[in-house]
């Protein structure tokens, strides 16, 4: 080993001995000898050189408040691989004087939340009991108090009297200081389309407020949480939850920030042209009712409308809406699809006929001459409207009802009652359909006449056959008698 190597080894050995003399939690004084990118180097005298993070030397504006040559006082937090200092008092033992100094200077201290007590929390700081009011544990107010128990946080001493008998700490004060430092930086990163991580601060009926950092909050509206309808924002997010959102809008005038969560997942409507077809029958859950129809969820984020006109009429109070209930799942046929406008029309189909093309087959059967059964939908002065299929209504003119002029059409055709009709005419658009009950009666009469004629013809044939048989029998007996006489 060379002489220089021996000198270096001796220096390292001496430094290691000096380092071991320092104890974890020991408070030392030193002079800043250099400032690096992330840490400052502090000469702690004969004990060697230590480092301290620059973040602990910054003021509320984020600027470094120390310079080379300044004397600082800090606590040893590590002696492994070198001496590491911190101006935050650790949870180790501390004297009353040290705690008083931390209170006077605002030096942060570490504490462990032991339990929830009346009005706040019991916190252990430097092996002493301290009290943290519930409002001072976090910037979020709606969290379950139990979530903090067992956690180790950094606190600021806000009251220290009577030798520590009155010992009150606040975590919120430090969080708000950190928020102020980060606010300007965070706002610079917020732009439309940016994807940011944040923490849910509070949840309301209309949505949730999300802390994006530095106390900068954005609103995540319930309509932007999921592609499906969100009746309650609390079903999707909860206070304290860490989430990732996308910035949708930024109002420069007010500073309001609109956030979205569903935008980070695929839009289910983009798959509609490939997964749904007109004529298909799908199970759907009725989500809400309106005067004009029922909204039906076919899949998360895919909602269709079953128009009131697609439901068979009935005479009950409330009409068609009494036949269904919100939250129930029924079979619906797809009548129309407009993926561009995010619209889909469906019709409730009979469960016994819930097969592809069930309702479509009913519509295709509506041609002149067809004999169909429908339901009375409404009355007008000129006739009776009849529901034939979902979205398809025909008219029985008064002259085709078969009711005499002095008769009561409303009594003869109660709303919701079944009625058998014959299709007289269908215009090319399929919107105007003329029906007739009188034609049904005429057809039945004609059928009865045909049946009578057929029965009469059959009887006459049978009678003629019997007479012929008798004649053949009589002739046969005569011939036999002649033969007997000839013998």
C-alpha positions, 0 to 999 in steps of 0.5 A: 500500500502506498503512502498516499493510499495509507493517508486516504484510508486513515482519513476515511477511517477517522471520518467513519469513527466521527460519523458513528459518534453522531446519534439519530435524532441528535441536534447539530449546528453547522455552516453551509459550505456548498449548494448542489442541485438537490441538497446543500452540504453542511460542515458540522465541524469535527463530526464531518460534512453532512447534507440537507435537502434543498426543499427544507431551505425554501421559503413559502415562495419556493426560493432558497432562503439560505446561502453558502456561509449561513449557519443552520441548526438541524436534526440528524436523521441518518448516519448510513452512508453519510450524515443526513440532516433535517430541520423537521424534528423527528419522532425520537425523544426531544427536550421541552426546550427543543419543542418550545424552539420548534413552536417558536420557529415553526420547525415541522415535527413528525408525529404518529396519529394514535387514536380518534378522540373527542374533537380530534386526534391524539398524536405522539410527537417526540414521545409526548402526547399532543392534540390535533383538532379534527379540522387541522388533520387534513385539507379534506373534510369528508374523510372517515376519521379512522383513515388517519389512525396509525399514520405518521405525518408531519405537523406544525406546533401551533400551541405549546404551553405549561411545559407541554401540558397544552400541546396542539399541532396542525397538519393542515397548516403545513399542507396549505403552505405546500399548496401555496408553493405548488399552486403556480407550478400546477396552474402552468401544467393545466391545459385542455387535454392534459391528463392529471393525477389528483385527489378527491376533496369532496363529493356532491350530488352534481359531481366531485371537486378534485385537488390537482395539487397546490390547492388548485381544484377542478370540478368533475361533473357526474355526467363526465364520470362515466359513459353510463348515466351516474345518478349518484356521484358517490357511487363512482368516487369518494373523498380522499381517493386518488384518481386520474382525470383529463382537463376538458375546459379552463375558464381563464376569466374565473379560473374554473377547471372542468375535468373528465374521467370517462374520456380516459376510456373508450366511447361505447358508442364507437362500437355500436355500428359493429355490435347492433343491428336493426331488428335485433332483440336485446335485453335492456334495463329501464332507467327512467320514464318521461312523458314521451317514452322510456329510456333503456340501457342496453349496455353501460353507456348505451341508452336507447329510447322506447317512444310512447307510440311503441307501447300497446295502448291500454285503458289504465290510468297512466297509460303505457307507463303502467306496464313497465317499471324503472329498474326492470329488465325487459326484451326490446327490439332495435327499430333505428340506429343513429350512432353519429347522434348517439340515438337508438330507437327500441320497442318493447316486445312480448317476451313470448315472441322475443326472437329476432325479427319478431316485431319486424315480422308484424310490420311486414305483414301489414299489406292490403288485404291482410287480416290483423288484430290490433289494439284501440289507441284513441278516438277521433271525430273521423274514426278510430286509431288502432295500434298494429305494431310498435310505431305503426298505427292505422285508422278505421274511418267511421264508415268502416267501423260497422257501427250505425250512425246513431251508435256509440263508437267509443263504447263499441271500441274501448281504448286498449281493447283488441280489434280485428281489422282488414287492411284496405290501403297502405300508402307508399311511405307506410305512414297512412294505413286504412283499416276496416272492421266492416270488411271483417264482418263482410268477410265472415259473412262471405265465409259463412255463405261459402260454408253453407253452400259447401254443406248444402252441396255435400248433403245433396251429393250424399242424398243423390248417392243414397238414391242411386244406391237404392236404384242400383239395389232395386235393379239388382233384385229385379234381375235376380227374380227374372233369373229365378222364373226362367229356371 
